Amino acid sequence: MKPVSVAAIGECMIELSGRGNDLWQMGFAGDTFNTAYYARAMLPAERHVAYVTAIGDDPFSLRLKAHIAETGVQTERIRTITGKRPGLYAITLDEGERSFTYWRGESAARQLADDAPWLKEALADADMLYLSGITLGILSKAARARLLAALAERRAAGAKIVFDTNFRAALWPDRDEAQAAMAAAIATTDIALPTFDDEKLLHGDTTPEATAERISSHGATEIVVKNGDEPCLVVAQGKEAWVPPAKATRIVDTTGAGDSFGGSYLAARLMGHAPVKAAGLAHAVAAEVVCVHGALAPIDREAILSADKERGA
């Protein structure tokens, strides 16, 4: 497989969004794929991004794979499993509030770590490997352990491991299993990108500082605690810093904002920016994303980098 700067690991799903009168529009999205999309958007053309997942052999899987390729994210690390199909979710609105209904029991991505030789090859030759709590949540305990062991092996060989805790309670049988799995993942992690609201829900954290301290105790040395429209907390290189968000011109849809932050942060770090500056760039991208509908917004990389340069950030 071709060497890549970032390989994101997880599940990309079919998305159905209501258009009224029982009409639905189909798209494709998922937290780790969204992150890969924004990493690809912010990296220079010569730096490559790949997606690691499993899909079926049905027409929808083929369309999903084609969609990923159209975004510029490489698909050669995607495994095809005969007889399986993608997961699906539908977005419904009730007086403007979004809710999600999921069908992922037969999702091929649940088996992305079942074939150890394939997994080892899929994770090879990547400078940075990214996964989330949702990646862990869709896997069996055995597959989860297999993935974390493979990541630990790649880390020992020099790859950077990045973990976004991204807790979704519905994916876990109980809090204890989720907490144990997250801690095991953080133990293999170089860069952690938790969201404070998730950490409050899962661990009862009362401040972003408490989140950073707990994650640091599990071994991560670079931590960015995302906090919605509040400043994020960056703990890295022995220092702490609060990085305020960029102001959006208007807020239309916050879907994908956190994923865009993560992907842009990783791109900035790969381009050699220090953690604080990388967080500033990531905030700038997120401020663009919330101005449009959907998780995958068009990004003008040169305009964002030029504006950052003018600010002297």
C-alpha positions as CSV (number, residue, x, y, z in Angstrom):
1,M,0.0,0.0,0.0
2,K,1.1,3.6,-0.7
3,P,2.6,5.4,2.3
4,V,0.2,8.0,3.8
5,S,0.4,10.9,6.2
6,V,-2.9,10.0,8.0
7,A,-5.0,6.8,8.1
8,A,-8.3,7.2,9.9
9,I,-9.9,4.0,11.2
10,G,-13.7,3.6,11.8
11,E,-17.1,3.4,10.2
12,C,-18.6,5.5,7.4
13,M,-22.3,5.1,7.2
14,I,-25.2,5.8,4.8
15,E,-26.9,9.0,6.0
16,L,-30.6,9.7,5.3
17,S,-31.8,13.3,5.9
18,G,-35.4,14.2,5.6
19,R,-36.5,16.6,2.9
20,G,-40.3,16.6,3.8
21,N,-43.3,14.7,2.5
22,D,-41.4,11.4,3.3
23,L,-38.7,12.3,0.8
24,W,-35.1,11.4,1.9
25,Q,-31.7,12.5,0.6
26,M,-28.9,9.9,0.9
27,G,-25.3,10.8,1.7
28,F,-22.4,9.3,3.5
29,A,-20.8,10.3,6.8
30,G,-19.1,9.1,10.0
31,D,-16.9,10.7,12.6
32,T,-13.6,9.2,11.5
33,F,-14.3,9.6,7.8
34,N,-15.3,13.3,8.4
35,T,-11.9,13.7,10.2
36,A,-10.1,12.2,7.3
37,Y,-11.9,14.5,4.9
38,Y,-10.8,17.6,6.7
39,A,-7.2,16.3,7.1
40,R,-7.2,15.8,3.4
41,A,-8.6,19.3,2.8
42,M,-6.0,21.0,4.9
43,L,-2.9,19.0,3.9
44,P,-0.8,19.9,0.8
45,A,-1.6,17.7,-2.2
46,E,1.6,15.6,-1.8
47,R,0.5,14.4,1.6
48,H,-1.9,11.5,1.4
49,V,-4.8,10.5,3.6
50,A,-6.5,7.1,3.7
51,Y,-9.5,5.5,5.3
52,V,-9.4,2.1,7.0
53,T,-12.8,0.3,7.3
54,A,-14.7,-2.6,6.1
55,I,-17.7,-2.5,3.6
56,G,-19.9,-5.1,1.9
57,D,-20.3,-6.1,-1.7
58,D,-23.7,-4.5,-2.2
59,P,-24.4,-1.5,-4.4
60,F,-24.5,0.9,-1.5
61,S,-21.1,-0.2,-0.4
62,L,-19.7,0.5,-3.8
63,R,-21.3,3.9,-3.8
64,L,-19.8,4.6,-0.4
65,K,-16.4,3.6,-1.5
66,A,-16.7,5.8,-4.6
67,H,-17.8,8.7,-2.5
68,I,-14.7,8.4,-0.3
69,A,-12.5,8.3,-3.3
70,E,-14.2,11.4,-4.8
71,T,-13.2,13.4,-1.7
72,G,-9.5,12.6,-2.3
73,V,-9.2,10.1,0.6
74,Q,-7.5,6.9,-0.5
75,T,-9.6,3.7,-0.4
76,E,-7.0,0.9,-0.9
77,R,-7.1,0.2,2.9
78,I,-10.9,-0.6,2.8
79,R,-11.7,-4.3,3.2
80,T,-14.7,-5.9,1.3
81,I,-16.7,-8.5,3.2
82,T,-19.1,-10.7,1.1
83,G,-22.7,-10.5,2.2
84,K,-22.2,-7.5,4.4
85,R,-23.4,-3.9,3.9
86,P,-22.8,-0.4,5.4
87,G,-24.5,0.9,8.6
88,L,-27.3,3.4,8.1
89,Y,-28.7,6.3,10.1
90,A,-31.6,8.7,9.6
91,I,-31.7,12.3,10.8
92,T,-35.1,13.7,11.8
93,L,-36.1,17.1,13.0
94,D,-38.6,18.0,15.7
95,E,-39.1,21.8,16.0
96,G,-35.6,22.3,14.7
97,E,-33.9,19.8,17.1
98,R,-32.0,17.0,15.3
99,S,-32.3,13.4,16.4
100,F,-30.6,10.3,15.0
101,T,-31.9,6.7,14.4
102,Y,-29.2,4.0,13.7
103,W,-29.2,0.7,11.9
104,R,-25.7,-0.8,12.3
105,G,-26.2,-4.4,13.4
106,E,-25.1,-5.8,10.1
107,S,-22.5,-3.2,9.3
108,A,-19.4,-4.6,7.8
109,A,-17.3,-2.0,9.7
110,R,-18.0,-4.0,12.9
111,Q,-15.6,-6.6,11.5
112,L,-12.8,-4.2,10.4
113,A,-10.4,-5.7,13.0
114,D,-11.4,-9.4,12.6
115,D,-8.7,-10.3,10.1
116,A,-5.3,-9.7,11.8
117,P,-3.1,-10.0,8.7
118,W,-5.3,-7.6,6.7
119,L,-5.4,-5.2,9.7
120,K,-1.6,-5.2,10.0
121,E,-1.2,-4.4,6.3
122,A,-4.0,-1.7,6.5
123,L,-2.2,0.1,9.3
124,A,1.3,0.0,7.8
125,D,3.1,2.9,6.2
126,A,1.1,5.6,7.9
127,D,2.8,8.5,9.7
128,M,-0.3,9.0,11.9
129,L,-3.2,6.7,12.8
130,Y,-6.5,8.1,14.0
131,L,-9.4,6.4,15.7
132,S,-12.3,7.3,18.0
133,G,-14.4,6.0,20.8
134,I,-17.0,5.1,18.1
135,T,-14.4,3.0,16.4
136,L,-14.0,1.1,19.7
137,G,-17.7,1.0,20.4
138,I,-18.7,-0.8,17.2
139,L,-16.2,-3.6,17.8
140,S,-16.4,-6.8,19.8
141,K,-14.0,-7.0,22.8
142,A,-11.7,-9.4,21.0
143,A,-11.6,-7.1,17.9
144,R,-11.0,-4.1,20.1
145,A,-8.1,-5.7,21.8
146,R,-6.7,-6.8,18.4
147,L,-6.9,-3.3,17.0
148,L,-5.2,-1.7,20.1
149,A,-2.4,-4.3,20.0
150,A,-1.9,-3.5,16.3
151,L,-1.8,0.2,17.1
152,A,0.7,-0.4,19.9
153,E,2.9,-2.2,17.4
154,R,2.8,0.6,14.9
155,R,3.5,3.1,17.7
156,A,6.6,1.2,18.6
157,A,7.7,1.4,15.0
158,G,7.3,5.2,15.0
159,A,3.8,6.0,14.0
160,K,1.8,8.6,16.0
161,I,-1.4,7.4,17.4
162,V,-4.3,9.8,17.8
163,F,-7.5,9.1,19.7
164,D,-10.7,11.1,20.0
165,T,-12.7,9.7,22.8
166,N,-16.1,10.5,21.1
167,F,-18.3,8.7,23.6
168,R,-21.7,7.5,22.5
169,A,-23.5,5.7,25.3
170,A,-25.8,3.6,23.0
171,L,-22.7,1.7,21.7
172,W,-21.7,0.4,25.1
173,P,-23.3,-2.1,27.4
174,D,-22.3,-0.1,30.4
175,R,-20.1,2.8,31.6
176,D,-17.5,0.5,33.1
177,E,-16.7,-1.2,29.8
178,A,-16.6,2.1,28.0
179,Q,-14.2,3.6,30.6
180,A,-11.9,0.6,30.5
181,A,-11.8,0.6,26.7
182,M,-11.1,4.3,26.5
183,A,-8.3,4.0,29.1
184,A,-6.7,1.2,27.1
185,A,-6.8,3.2,23.9
186,I,-5.3,6.3,25.6
187,A,-2.4,4.0,26.9
188,T,-1.5,3.5,23.2
189,T,-2.0,7.2,22.3
190,D,0.3,10.1,21.6
191,I,-2.3,12.7,20.9
192,A,-5.7,12.7,22.6
193,L,-8.6,14.9,21.4
194,P,-11.4,14.5,23.9
195,T,-14.6,16.6,24.0
196,F,-15.4,18.0,27.4
197,D,-19.1,17.3,27.2
198,D,-18.4,13.6,26.5
199,E,-16.0,13.4,29.4
200,K,-18.5,14.9,31.8
201,L,-21.0,12.3,30.7
202,L,-18.7,9.3,30.9
203,H,-16.4,10.2,33.8
204,G,-18.2,13.0,35.6
205,D,-15.4,15.5,34.9
206,T,-16.1,19.0,36.3
207,T,-13.5,21.0,34.3
208,P,-11.5,20.6,31.1
209,E,-8.4,20.6,33.4
210,A,-9.7,17.5,35.2
211,T,-10.2,15.8,31.8
212,A,-6.7,16.6,30.7
213,E,-5.2,15.5,34.0
214,R,-7.0,12.1,33.9
215,I,-6.0,11.5,30.3
216,S,-2.4,12.5,31.0
217,S,-2.4,9.9,33.8
218,H,-3.1,7.2,31.2
219,G,0.0,8.2,29.2
220,A,-1.0,10.7,26.5
221,T,1.5,13.5,26.2
222,E,-0.4,15.9,23.9
223,I,-4.0,16.6,24.8
224,V,-6.5,19.0,23.3
225,V,-9.8,19.2,25.2
226,K,-12.5,20.5,22.9
227,N,-15.3,22.5,24.5
228,G,-17.8,23.6,21.9
229,D,-17.9,27.4,21.5
230,E,-15.6,27.8,24.5
231,P,-11.8,27.9,24.3
232,C,-10.1,24.6,24.0
233,L,-7.4,23.5,26.5
234,V,-4.1,22.5,24.9
235,V,-1.7,20.5,27.2
236,A,1.5,19.7,25.4
237,Q,5.3,20.1,25.6
238,G,5.0,20.7,29.4
239,K,2.7,23.7,29.0
240,E,-1.0,24.5,29.2
241,A,-2.8,27.1,27.0
242,W,-6.4,28.1,26.3
243,V,-7.1,28.7,22.6
244,P,-10.3,30.7,21.9
245,P,-12.5,29.7,19.0
246,A,-12.7,31.6,15.8
247,K,-16.0,33.6,15.3
248,A,-18.3,32.1,12.7
249,T,-20.1,34.6,10.5
250,R,-23.3,32.7,11.1
251,I,-24.2,29.4,12.6
252,V,-26.3,27.2,10.3
253,D,-25.4,23.6,11.3
254,T,-22.8,22.4,13.9
255,T,-22.7,18.9,12.5
256,G,-19.1,17.9,11.9
257,A,-17.6,20.9,13.7
258,G,-15.6,18.7,16.1
259,D,-14.5,16.3,13.3
260,S,-13.3,19.3,11.3
261,F,-11.4,20.5,14.3
262,G,-9.7,17.1,14.7
263,G,-8.8,16.7,11.1
264,S,-7.5,20.2,10.7
265,Y,-5.5,19.9,14.0
266,L,-3.8,16.8,12.7
267,A,-3.0,18.4,9.4
268,A,-1.5,21.4,11.1
269,R,0.7,19.2,13.3
270,L,1.9,17.2,10.3
271,M,2.8,20.5,8.6
272,G,5.0,21.3,11.5
273,H,2.9,23.7,13.5
274,A,3.1,23.8,17.3
275,P,0.1,22.5,19.2
276,V,-1.3,25.9,20.1
277,K,-1.1,27.2,16.5
278,A,-2.6,24.0,15.3
279,A,-5.5,24.5,17.6
280,G,-6.0,28.0,16.2
281,L,-6.1,26.7,12.7
282,A,-8.5,24.0,13.6
283,H,-10.8,26.5,15.2
284,A,-10.7,28.6,12.0
285,V,-11.8,25.6,9.9
286,A,-14.6,24.7,12.4
287,A,-15.9,28.3,12.1
288,E,-16.2,27.7,8.4
289,V,-17.9,24.4,8.7
290,V,-20.8,25.6,11.0
291,C,-21.8,28.1,8.4
292,V,-23.1,25.5,6.0
293,H,-25.4,22.5,6.1
294,G,-23.9,19.0,6.5
295,A,-20.8,17.4,8.0
296,L,-18.6,17.8,5.0
297,A,-18.1,21.5,4.0
298,P,-16.0,22.8,1.2
299,I,-12.7,24.2,2.6
300,D,-10.5,26.9,1.0
301,R,-7.2,25.8,2.4
302,E,-5.2,28.6,0.9
303,A,-7.6,31.3,2.2
304,I,-7.5,29.8,5.7
305,L,-3.7,29.6,5.7
306,S,-3.5,33.1,4.3
307,A,-5.8,34.5,7.0
308,D,-3.8,32.8,9.7
309,K,-0.6,34.3,8.3
310,E,-2.1,37.8,8.3
311,R,-3.2,37.4,12.0
312,G,0.4,36.4,12.7
313,A,-0.8,33.4,14.5
